Amino acid sequence: MKLVDTHISDVKIIEPRIFGDERGFFLETFRDDWFRQHCADVVFVQDNHSKSSQGILRGLHYQTQHTQGKLVRVVQGEVFDVAVDMRKHSATFGQWIGVYLSSDNHRQLWVPEGFAHGFYVTSQTAEFVYKCTDYYHPESEVSLLYNDAELGIEWPLIDNQAPSLSSKDAQGIAFRQAPTF
């Protein structure tokens, strides 16, 4: 696997080595010892899988308690994946990174604890899988406004149409009012 640095030093892109021929392909998606050595010394406790249609935006979510690091990837389709630094004393506080993840590029994104996370589906459908370092804790979940002007996230909205949001995400809070780490 190849590690790609981003402008937010703790957020990493992981590009697997793909072995393929006319029969298909093989790739290693996770290896504990490699991940601990090259990304973060963490333990994953929960795996999640979601399926969404084009134009759906999920996020930007984080938990103030039971904070989660997430290793995310797409197994079908394509998404634009975003992480926002919510760590108040970080040099990159309030900055975001956006990466296309797809079943074609096989990229993964490591989003450490202290970041809000979300994704927008650019393909007809997408299946999104991710590993978490702590369990889901709905009582402490926060949803940031996806279109907060202060963050200035450049979502690749199809035909400039507003994304489809859950009611929780539609009522997200502004970055300035959001709890930080």
ZIHUWO-V847892 format. One record per residue. RES is the residue in one small letter. OMEGA is omega in degrees with one decimal (999 if undefined). Layout:
res=RES omega=OMEGA
res=RES omega=OMEGA
This chain:
res=m omega=-179.6
res=k omega=178.5
res=l omega=179.4
res=v omega=177.4
res=d omega=174.5
res=t omega=179.7
res=h omega=170.1
res=i omega=-165.5
res=s omega=-177.9
res=d omega=178.0
res=v omega=-174.9
res=k omega=170.2
res=i omega=178.8
res=i omega=177.7
res=e omega=-177.8
res=p omega=171.7
res=r omega=-175.1
res=i omega=176.6
res=f omega=-176.7
res=g omega=173.1
res=d omega=-176.5
res=e omega=-179.1
res=r omega=-176.6
res=g omega=-177.8
res=f omega=172.5
res=f omega=172.3
res=l omega=175.8
res=e omega=-177.7
res=t omega=179.0
res=f omega=174.7
res=r omega=-171.9
res=d omega=-176.2
res=d omega=178.3
res=w omega=-178.3
res=f omega=-179.9
res=r omega=-179.1
res=q omega=-170.9
res=h omega=-176.7
res=c omega=-175.4
res=a omega=178.6
res=d omega=-176.4
res=v omega=174.6
res=v omega=176.7
res=f omega=-175.5
res=v omega=-176.6
res=q omega=173.5
res=d omega=-179.5
res=n omega=-179.4
res=h omega=176.8
res=s omega=174.7
res=k omega=-177.9
res=s omega=177.5
res=s omega=179.7
res=q omega=177.2
res=g omega=177.5
res=i omega=175.2
res=l omega=177.5
res=r omega=179.3
res=g omega=10.8
res=l omega=-172.7
res=h omega=166.6
res=y omega=179.5
res=q omega=179.3
res=t omega=172.2
res=q omega=-177.0
res=h omega=-176.9
res=t omega=-174.4
res=q omega=160.7
res=g omega=-177.0
res=k omega=171.3
res=l omega=-168.7
res=v omega=176.2
res=r omega=179.8
res=v omega=179.7
res=v omega=175.3
res=q omega=177.8
res=g omega=-176.7
res=e omega=173.3
res=v omega=167.5
res=f omega=-173.1
res=d omega=-174.2
res=v omega=172.3
res=a omega=-179.9
res=v omega=-179.3
res=d omega=179.8
res=m omega=-178.2
res=r omega=-171.3
res=k omega=-176.8
res=h omega=178.4
res=s omega=176.1
res=a omega=-178.7
res=t omega=178.6
res=f omega=178.7
res=g omega=177.5
res=q omega=-178.6
res=w omega=173.9
res=i omega=177.0
res=g omega=-175.7
res=v omega=172.2
res=y omega=174.6
res=l omega=-178.1
res=s omega=175.0
res=s omega=176.3
res=d omega=-177.2
res=n omega=175.6
res=h omega=179.5
res=r omega=172.4
res=q omega=176.5
res=l omega=173.3
res=w omega=179.1
res=v omega=-176.0
res=p omega=174.0
res=e omega=178.5
res=g omega=179.6
res=f omega=167.3
res=a omega=-175.5
res=h omega=174.8
res=g omega=177.6
res=f omega=179.4
res=y omega=-176.0
res=v omega=-178.9
res=t omega=178.9
res=s omega=179.9
res=q omega=172.3
res=t omega=176.0
res=a omega=171.8
res=e omega=-170.4
res=f omega=178.5
res=v omega=179.9
res=y omega=177.0
res=k omega=-179.1
res=c omega=179.7
res=t omega=174.0
res=d omega=-176.1
res=y omega=175.8
res=y omega=-177.8
res=h omega=-172.6
res=p omega=-179.1
res=e omega=-177.5
res=s omega=-178.4
res=e omega=176.6
res=v omega=175.0
res=s omega=175.7
res=l omega=172.5
res=l omega=-178.0
res=y omega=-174.5
res=n omega=177.9
res=d omega=-176.0
res=a omega=-179.7
res=e omega=177.8
res=l omega=177.6
res=g omega=179.9
res=i omega=-178.2
res=e omega=178.7
res=w omega=179.5
res=p omega=-174.6
res=l omega=-178.1
res=i omega=-177.8
res=d omega=-178.4
res=n omega=178.2
res=q omega=175.9
res=a omega=-179.7
res=p omega=173.1
res=s omega=-176.1
res=l omega=168.7
res=s omega=178.4
res=s omega=177.5
res=k omega=-178.9
res=d omega=177.6
res=a omega=179.2
res=q omega=-179.8
res=g omega=-178.5
res=i omega=178.9
res=a omega=179.9
res=f omega=-177.7
res=r omega=-179.4
res=q omega=-173.0
res=a omega=174.3
res=p omega=-178.7
res=t omega=178.5
res=f omega=999
